[in-house]
Amino acid sequence: IRLATLHILQELSRKLSVNYQSLLAEAVPYLAELMEDSNEKVENACHRVIVDMESTLGESLQQYFNA
């Protein structure tokens, strides 16, 4: 389920592009939790989704995780 949810977040960010920024505040806590998941596949997928989101949005998401 976590992998499917990551896939949905990734597709949503691609479709909404820069408009997805307004939803980041809700997605970041979930992504932060999955970055430390006990399942390595989930962890790796989360990192790939974040990189993809950064590419789509044209900015680093690091600031959202440090807040």
Backbone as a ProteinNet text record, in pm:
[ID]
protein_1_A
[PRIMARY]
IRLATLHILQELSRKLSVNYQSLLAEAVPYLAELMEDSNEKVENACHRVIVDMESTLGESLQQYFNA
[TERTIARY]
83.4	0	87.1	197.3	284.3	346.7	387.5	445.8	341.7	220.3	113.6	84.1	85	59.9	169.8	293.9	404.6	387.1	344.3	321.2	212.1	107.1	-1.7	48.5	127	182.9	270.5	349.6	437.8	356.9	255.7	172.8	95.7	48.1	-24.6	65.6	188.4	281	316.6	326.3	355.2	238.5	118.5	0.7	-25.4	-7.3	-35	82.7	201.7	324.2	341.6	365.9	392.9	273	153.9	35.1	36.7	124.4	134.4	197.2	268.6	336	241	119.1	23.1	-14.3	12.9	-18.1	102.3	218.8	340.1	333.2	274	266.8	198	103	33.2	112.2	188	260.9	393.6	457.9	592.5	599.1	508.9	518.7	510.9	426.5	413.7	543.5	599.1	724.5	838.9	843.4	949	943.1	823.4	806.6	852.2	818.3	855.1	1003.7	1071.4	1216.2	1289.4	1222.3	1281.5	1204.3	1137.9	1056.9	1145	1088.9	1164.6	1185	1103.4	1115.7	1204.6	1316.3	1412.8	1353.1	1263.4	1199.3	1116.6	1047	965.7	1056.4	1163.8	1260.2	1318.3	1362.4	1420.8	1318.3	1197.7	1091.6	1061.5	1062	1035.6	1141.8	1266.2	1374.2	1359.1	1321.9	1301.2	1185.1	1078.8	962.7	1001.6	1078.8	1121.3	1207.5	1300.2	1384.8	1298.1	1200.5	1110.6	1028.3	979.6	903.3	990.1	1114.6	1206	1227.3	1239.9	1257.3	1132.3	1017.6	890.8	868.6	897.8	873.9	986.4	1103.1	1215.9	1282.4	1266.1	1330.9	1352.3	1445.7	1473.9	1361.6	1329.2	1227.3	1289.2	1420.7	1491.4	1439.2	1406	1357.3	1230.6	1148.8	1024.8	1051.4	1161.4	1194.2	1269.9	1332.1	1406.9	1319.6	1197.7	1108.9	1059.4
-119.7	0	125.1	122.7	241.3	269.2	164.5	183.6	239.2	190.3	240.7	387.4	422.3	561	652.3	607	685.7	706.1	601.7	612.6	716.1	714.6	811.4	953.7	973.3	1106.1	1153.9	1062.7	1096.9	1138.4	1061.5	1094	1223.5	1244.2	1366.9	1489	1477.4	1590.9	1616.9	1512.4	1530.2	1598.1	1555.3	1611	1755.8	1785.9	1920.8	2015.4	1958.3	2036.2	2138.5	2263.8	2365	2388.5	2354.9	2369	2271.4	2170.4	2071.9	2132.7	2242.6	2305.5	2334	2369.8	2401.6	2278.5	2159.4	2035.9	1978	2036.8	1982.5	1976.5	2076.2	2078.9	1954.1	1902	1780.8	1654.7	1657	1538.6	1518.7	1626.9	1618	1529	1539.6	1450.1	1302.4	1271.9	1135.2	1090.4	1175.6	1143.2	1127.8	1214.3	1206.5	1073.3	1028.3	899.7	785	791.4	683.7	682.6	794.9	798.5	712.4	681	598.6	468.9	422.6	301.2	179.1	78.1	-44.5	-126.6	-102.7	-172.4	-90	-148.2	-76.8	-35.7	-117	-82.8	44.8	58.5	177.9	299.1	282.6	391.2	439.5	345.4	379.9	445.6	392.8	451.4	593.4	616.3	749.4	848.3	808.2	895.8	926.7	826.3	848.7	945.1	930.5	1019.5	1162.6	1180	1314.5	1377.5	1301.6	1352.4	1390.2	1306.8	1335.6	1461.6	1476.5	1596.4	1721	1710.6	1824.5	1863.7	1764.5	1791.2	1857	1806.4	1860.9	2003.8	2027.9	2159.9	2258.6	2205.6	2292.5	2351.4	2285.5	2332.7	2216.5	2235.5	2135	2132.7	2014.8	2001	1996.4	2003.1	1992.2	2091.5	2211.5	2314	2269.3	2187.9	2140.8	2035.4	1960.9	1856.9	1912.7	2027.7	2090.3	2180	2202.7	2295.2	2235.7
0	0	0	76.1	81.7	-54.6	-124.3	-258	-355.4	-346.2	-433.4	-403.1	-275.9	-236.8	-289.3	-283.4	-337.9	-488.3	-555	-699.6	-728.6	-649.5	-667.5	-643.4	-537.2	-509.7	-624.9	-678.5	-789.7	-912.5	-945.8	-1062.1	-1041	-920	-888.8	-905.1	-856.1	-868.7	-1014.8	-1093.7	-1236.7	-1308.2	-1277.2	-1344.8	-1304	-1175	-1126.3	-1144.9	-1165.2	-1184	-1072.1	-1105.5	-1002.5	-911.3	-955.1	-870.7	-753.2	-759.8	-651.9	-526.8	-541.7	-427.9	-312.9	-343.5	-238	-155.6	-207.4	-135.5	-61.6	-80.7	-19.6	132.5	194.2	340.4	395	321.8	364.5	330.3	223.5	178.6	250.9	293.3	351.1	475.7	573	689.4	649.7	554.5	505.8	437.9	353	284.8	384.3	484.8	586.2	660.1	689.2	757.2	668.2	540.8	448.8	415.8	434.2	411.7	514.4	624.8	730.4	749.9	645.9	653.5	676.9	740.2	766.2	638.7	538.2	410.8	317.5	277.7	193.2	58.4	4.6	-122.8	-109.4	2	26.5	41.8	117.5	138.3	5.1	-76.9	-207.1	-298.7	-299	-381.4	-336	-207	-152.8	-200.2	-195.2	-241.7	-391	-469.4	-613.3	-637.7	-561	-575.5	-540.8	-435.2	-394.8	-503.9	-559.7	-668.7	-788.3	-819.5	-931	-903.6	-781.9	-744.9	-756.7	-711.7	-721.4	-867	-952.2	-1094.9	-1153.1	-1115.9	-1165.2	-1117.6	-989.3	-930.7	-959.8	-996.6	-1026.7	-904	-789.5	-667.1	-571.1	-480.6	-379.2	-276	-228.9	-124.2	14.6	22	149.5	253	210	303.1	375.2	309.9	370.8	478.2	462.4	559.2	679.1	663.6	772.9	859.1	817.6	890.7	1020.3
[MASK]
+++++++++++++++++++++++++++++++++++++++++++++++++++++++++++++++++++

